[in-house]
Structures are given as C-alpha cells and as structure tokens.
Amino acid sequence: MNNEFYNEQTDLSRIKIKLVTDYFITWLNIISSHWNGKIFYIDLFCGPGCYEDGNASTPLVILENTLRNEKLLNKVKENLFFWFNDKNKDFIEKLYENIKRKFASVQRELKNLNNPFQIYTTNYEIPSKEIEDTIKQINAPMFVFLDPWGYRGISKNLVDIIVDKKMSECIFFFNYNRIQGAIFNDSVVETVSEIFGKENLNNLRKRLQTPNLSSYDKEMIILDELVKHFSNNYTRYVVPFCFKKENNQTSHYIVFVTKHPLGQKIMKSLMAKKSNNNIIGGYFAYIPSSPQLSFLTYDTFDNHKENIKKRLCEKYKGMELKFEELYAQEGYYTPYTVEQYFQLINELDKEGKVEVIYSKTKTGRDRKHSPENFYKYGVVKFEE
C-alpha cells in the first residue's frame, strides 16, 4: 500500500469503512445466534489503522464498534478473533500501537472491558501460500475483507477458499481503474487471470473487441464477467457497489460475495441506503459532488419495472412460492432490494396478475403488509 494513501481520509474511504463495518456487526449478530464456537474477522491488507489526519481506518472502526456493543460482546464472549495482516511491517507496528490506544480509550469510558476478544497480527505479502493454508485450516465462520492498493492479491481461488466455508463471506475492493487498463497487457496476464480465470479472461478480451463499444458498455462487460465468475455461474450471490470520481468515471468497486440469500438481502439494503432513494437501481454507485455528496446509480429502477414485471409473470406463471424464495432466486441476477421487489409484487397484485398470501399470526390475526413481514411470511401466487 502506498504510504501516501493514509495521509488523509477520503469520502470514498469513509463510505467503504461504513459499508464493511455495518455489515460485519450485522453478520456477527446473526452468526453468534447460530454458532457457539470461534468466529473470525480477517483483514489481509489492514494498513496502520489510522490516517495521518487522525481519522480511524477500517481495523479501528471495526474494533471500536464491536467494543461498544455490549449485547453483542456477551453473545460472542471469548470466541471472537480478529486477524490483521499487512506486508508493510511499519503498518503492522503502527496498527498495534493504535489498537492499544483505542482499547485503552474505550476501556476508560466503558470500564469492565476484560479482553473480550483476541487479536492477531501478521506480516505476509499477498498472495501467500501460508495465508491460504491458514485460512483452510480454520474450521469456523469468517468474514474477510480484502482491500489491496492495486489488484494484486485478489484471486478467485482465495475468495473460494473463504466463501466455501460454513457461514463465511467476503468483501473485496476491485480497482476498476487499474484492471481495465491491464486486461490486454500480456505482462500482467497471470495476475489478471487470478481474478477472471484464463478462459474467462480470453472471453472477456473477445467481448471487449466488439466494434463501437462505449466506455459504459465496456465497464458493464467487465463487471458482467466478474460477477459471473465469482458467483460460480450464478450459484452464489455477488453484489457490487461502484465508486465514481467527480467526472463520473468509475474508480473502484466494492464486491460482496456470499452463499446465503439473507446475506445478499442485507448487503443490498445497506448499499441502497447510500443511494438516492428516487433512482435506486442498476449497480449501486457513489459519486462525489460539491457541495454535497450524491449517492446515485446507473439506471433508474422505474425504467426497468415493466420489463421485470413481465419477466416475473412469464418465469413464474402458475407457480406459488414464498416471497423469500422468489427474492433469493432473483438475487443471483439483479441488484434490486427487497423493498423494490415488494413494490413490484404490489403493482402486479393491483393488476390482478398475482395473489398476495400471508400466514396468520399465532393468535389468528392478519399480518401487517410490509416488506419485512412479506419477506418472512408472505407467499406469491402467479396467475396462469
């Protein structure tokens, strides 16, 4: 990681930290309710934990948010492990000191914090066989954050090792600006193939050589191949969040990978909160503007509603299925949220094309019609 990166925290970094931290705390709450053993948070490109301007980076924010959640700490007890790695030895030493200061500060404020979790630090360059072997040996749920300076160290194989584990998920930072310039560069073909796979990379190159492609078309092709590859051909969920520069050019993506439909539901909801409510859709995007920040997306959801409704009626014609199951099936291919699919089903219901059915409460009462209730208890019956 370039040392200058940690001089001053950017808006992009703040949003990234917020997404990762909010999801981790939610994930940890869920996992700790279903798992009594060890649980790991792993950051393989952790940095020093603090910017030179005094703002905390992801490791310190994650630790502080966990420390301040007494109910959560009581659930995980001494089963929570944090593993921070960086190839820069100076960063690891600074991180150690920053963690000590942060823990002491929070302990003075909250008191009675008696080593609620364990922290490990390592100093490996990624990719690393030692790191991969260690992760393979961990028989416990893990949430892993991969945030390299460029793109070296991100690999489909590493993400597979992580996500294939029980109740484990991964977020990685995809440097689109650097990657799109490397796809046709044979001197880095091996590194780029670690991300896309050799066969997929060849296919990607062919698709990008189609005449008259716009820069937007090329970006969507690259993203399409990335999502298809990391989803194992749409058998697990991949949710991208786009960061754009002030000139509207794409800089980076945060990419979330999970096997579980609830994971993609939660992450899409968190990403949608960073988007303008009027135009949620496409792939979530962050675009800095002045004087205020705008959270925008590529397309308007309204532009696609009629097409989605038509496809749903054709695909599920005559079928009756839980709304949770419907959203899980749709989640492999679209970035839309539960709230948006709830809106679509409501419109189809008014048009007489579906029937909305709820199970009764234990006391026999009707349930309130809401996105969360519909997700938990609702059934959609499509007309013949």
N, C-alpha and C positions, 0 to 999 in steps of 0.2 A: 504493500500500500504506500502510495506517495505520502511523505510526511506532511506536505503542504495541505493535504486533504483535511487534516484535523486542525488547521488554523482557525477556521470559523465554521459554525454550523449553518447549513443552507436550509431553505424551505423544503427542498427535496428530502434532505436527511430527516427533518422533523416529521414529515409525513410517513416516511419509511419506518422510523422508530415507533411511531404511533400505531401503525398497522401491525407490526410484529409484536409489540408489547400487548396491545389489546387482544390480539388473537391468542397469544400464549397464555394469558391469565384465564381466558375463557376455556381454552383447551385443558389447562391444568385442573380447573374446577370440574370439568366433565370426567377426565381420566381418573382423578383421585376418588371419584364416586364409584368407579367400577374396578379399581385396581389397588391392591393393598401393598404391592412391592415397590421397588425402586422406580423412579421416574427421572428422566434426563432432559435438560435443556443444553443444547450443544451449539456453539458459535465457533466456526472454524477460521473465521477471518475477523477476529474480535476488535483489533485496534487497542488503543490505550484506555478506552472507557470514558474519555473526556476530551472536548475540544479545547484549544488554547484560549478561546473566548469564555471558557468556564461552563459551557453547556455540556450536559452529560450525553454520551452516545449510548447505543443500544444496551451494552452489558450493564451499565449502572442503572439505566432506567428500568430494565427488566428486574434487576435485583431489588431496587427500591420499591417498585410496585408490588413485588412478592412480599417483601418485609412488612409493608403497611397493610397487608390483607391478613388480619389475624385469623379470621374464619378459615381461610384457605390454608394457612400455615398449620392450623390444628388438624386439618384433614390429611396433609401430606406428612406431618410430623417430621421424622428424620429420614424420610425416604426420597427427598428431593436432592438431586445432584446437578450442579452447574459445571460445564466443561468449556473453558475458553482457550482457544488456540490462535496463535498468530506466528508467522515466520519471523517477524521482526522482534528480536529479543528485547529491545528497548521498550516496545509497546507492551510486552508482557510484564516487564518490571514496573512500568508506569501504571498498568491496569491493577497490579497487585496493591500498589500504594493507594490508588484511587478507591479501590474496593474497601480497604481498611478505613479510609477516611469517611467514606459514605456509611459504612456499617456503624462506625463509632458515632456519627452524627445522628443516625436514625435511632440507635440504641439509647442515646441520651434523651431523645424526645419520647420514645415509646416505652423504654425500660423493659426489663424482664425478657430481653431477646437473648436466649442462650443457644447460640449456634443452631438455628432452625434448619439449616441445610449445609451441604458440603460443597466446596468449590475446588475445582482442579484447573490448573493452567499447564499448557504445553507449548512447545516452540517448534512445530513442524511446518515445513513448506508443503503446500497443497498443489498437485496431487501427492499423496503419501500412502504407500502400502501399509505403513504402521497404523495410520489413522483408519484406513478402511478395515484392516484386520481387527482393530479395537472395537469399532462400531459393530462388526459382525459378531463379536463375542458378547456384546451387551444384550442380555435377554430381558429387555424392559422397554416400555413405551418411551419414545423420544421425540422431541420437537427440535428440528435442526435448522439453523439459519446460515446460509452461505452467501457472503457478501464480498466477493473479491474486487480488487481495484479494476481489473480488466475483465477478461473472461476465462483466463487460465485457472483451472481448479474446479470449474463447473463441469460435471460429466453426467451423462445419463446413467452410467454404471453406479456412481456414488449415490445418486438420488434413488435408484432402485434398491440399493442396499438398505437405505434408510426407510423408505416408504413401504417396502415389503415386510417390515417388522410389524408386530402387533400394535395397533393403536398409535402408529408413528406417522409424522407428517413433516413436510419440508417446505421452506420458503427459500428461493434463491434470487439473487439480483442478476438480471440479464442485461448486460451492457450492449444495447442495440446499436448504439452509435459506433462502437468498435467492431462488433460482429458483422454488421452489414458490409463493412469495408474489408473484412477478412475472408468472406465466403469464396471469392475467386483467387485468393492469394495462396498459391501452392506451397509457399514456405511455411505456412502455419496450418496446413491441411490436416495434420494429425491432431492438433489441438482442437480445431473446429469440429473434426469428426467425433471427438469425445462428447460433444454436445448433440450433434444431429445424427450421428451414425454414418458410416461410409456410404451405404446405399442411399439413405435419405439425403445426404449431402449432394450426391450426384443428381438425384431427382430435383432437389432444390435449385441447383445450378441450371438445370434444363428449364424449369418453370420460370426462373428469373431472366432467361434469354428470350422469352416471348416478346415479339415486337410491340412497340408503343405502350409499354407499361409505365404508368405514373409512379412517382415515389411512394404514394399511398398504396398502390397495387403491390409494389414490391414488398413493402412492410407487411401487408396482410398475408402475402405468400410465405414470407419468413416466419411470421407468427403462426400461420396455419401448420407449417411443417414442425415447428417447435411443439405446439400443443398436441398434435397427432402423435409425435414421437414419445413425448414424456407421459402422455395418457395411455401408452401401450395400445394405441389404436382405439381410443375411446373406451377403455375398460376401467379407467380411474379418472379422477377429476383434476383438471389443470385450470387454474384461474389466474389470468394475467391482469396486472394493473400498470398502466402506462404513465410515464413521466415525460412531459414535453417541455421544451425550452420556451422562452418568451416569443421566439419567432415561429412557434407552433411545430417545430421539428422534434421528432422523438429522440429522447436521450437514453432512457433506460426503461426496463420493465421489472416489476417485482412479480415473480411467478410462484404460485402456491400449488402444491401437489399433495393429493390425499386419496385414499381408497374409499373414504366414508362419505355418504351423501350429506350427513349433518355437518361435516367439516366444510364442504363447499357452500352449503347454505349460510353458515355463519360468516365465512370469509367474504362471500358476495355481499352480504348485508353490511359488513364493516367497510368494504370498498365503496359501496353505494353511498354511504354517509359522507364520503369525501367527494361526491359528485353533485352537480347541480340537480336539484330534485325535478326540475322541469324537463331535463333531457337525459335521463338515465338510460343507458343502452349501449350497444356495441361493446367495446372493451373499455373498462373504467380508465379514466385519464386524469392526470393532474397537470394543469397548465398555469404557470405563474404569470400574473399580470399586475399592473400597477394602476391605482394604489392598493387595490385589494387582490386577494388570491381568488382564482376561479377554479372550480372543480368540475371539469367538463368531460364529455365522452365523444367518441367518433360520430355516432349516429343518434338520432332521436328515437326513443322507444316507440313513439307514436307512428313513425314512418314504417315500422315493421309489424305493428299489431295485427293488421288484417291478414298479412301473409302467415303469421304464426297461428292465428285462429283457424285459418283454412287448413293449414298443415295438421294441427291437432285433431280437427274433425275427421280428416282423411285417415290419419295414422291410427286413431283410437276408435274408429267407427264401430258402434255397437258394444263397446267394451265398458266395463265398470271397474274402476280401480281407485285405490286410496290416492288422495291428493299428494301425500308424501311420496308415494311410489311414482306418480306422474312427474313430480318435480325432480326426483332422483334420476329418472330416465332422461329427462330433458337437460339436466345439468351437465351431462357429458359434452353437449354441443353448443350450449348458449350461455352467455354471461348474465342472464337476467335473474332477478331476485324473486324470492317467494312472494313478496308484495306485488310484483309485476304479474306473475302468473295468477295470483289471486284476482287481480284486476281483469285479466283475460277471461278467466272462468266465469266471473260475474257478468261480463258482457255476453258471453256465449249463453249463459243461463237466461238472461233477459231476451235473447234472440230465440230461445226455445230449442237450442241445439245441444244443451247438456242439462242434466238434473243434478242439483247440489244436495247431497245427503249427509246428515250428521248422526252419529250415535248419541243417544241420550246420556245425561249425567247419571250418576249413581242414584240420585233421588228422582230420576224420571223427568227432569226439566230439559227444556230445549237449550242448546248451547248458543252463546253469542257468536254471530258470524263475523269472524276476524281472521286475518292472515295466520296468526299463530294457532288459533283453535282449528282452523281449517287444515293446517299442516298436520296437526296431531290427531284430529278426529274426523276429518272430512273425507267424503267419497265423491268421485265424479262419475256420472253415468252418461256416456255419449249416445246420442240418438243413432238409430240405424240409418 
